[in-house]
Amino acid sequence: PSDPNVPFPNDFVAIVQNIFKRLFRIYAHIYHHHRRDVVQMGAETNLDTSFKHFYYFCNEFKLIPEDQMKPLEEITNSFK
């Protein structure tokens, strides 16, 4: 809500978790099917940095369960 006097809806966390789950699927698709294109464009560092920030944000606020992040486990393990 834009008005500080209006409370967030009861299902706000569930909505945000669903959005972030979908965003994760986009990252997974890019890494699995378009990584070569990203490298050719010279944007690999940008993609990795963006995903790293996304990953840490998801972990900090527990938005995506670890088991659902398995498709990019090799990449996320390099962050630790």
Secondary structure, 3 states (H helix, E strand, C coil): CCCCCCCCCCCHHHHHHHHHHHHHHHHHHHHHHCHHHHHHHCCHHHHHHHHHHHHHHHHHCCCCCHHHHHHHHHHHHCCC
